Amino acid sequence: MTVFSSLTAIASQPCSTAVAGCTPSGGHSPSRKLLAALLLGLAAFAGCSQGQQASSRTTPPPVATAPASFAPATPQASTGSRIPTMPLQQLPRQGQATYALILQGGPFPFSKDGSTFFNREQLLPQQPRGYYREYTVAHPKARNRGAKRIVCGGQQPRQPDACYYTSDHYASYARIVP
């Protein structure tokens, strides 16, 4: 007999003795029916999760592959770094304008501009927390901040040690060469 059929049998039995959840007339009280329903649900859930575990043991989990846009950056210049370089003149016009605002100290069009960038992807050189700041490269037709950013590092925001451009929301970078 399965757990499901046992619970069904218990829930369907009439009250013949003074048991908690029985009414004096011998019927079921709402609390006993609720308890039976909860137990049935729990038994069904346990059966489903056991079936999922069994099927996952026989079939290997799918392998997640990143799209080509998430491939690590490849060097374009021999700078001793794995991050490629990009001359400032090759940045989009909006990127050049954002870079100029960074050197001026603002004002920036977005409230998040100049906020700490945590380098969670660890694609930029390892630095202490607070070293990097991010700035939005605005797109004229975008309704939100879009994916393009400039991330600068250094102790003085107006004189960064290095700035990096990303067009794919931190999936890859190019070091900006002024």
PyMOL commands that set and color helices and strands:
alter all, ss='L'
color gray80, all
select helices_A, chain A and resi 3-12+30-58+68-70+88-90+93-104
alter helices_A, ss='H'
color red, helices_A
select strands_A, chain A and resi 85-87+115-117+132-136+149-153+162-166+174-177
alter strands_A, ss='S'
color yellow, strands_A
deselect
rebuild
show_as cartoon
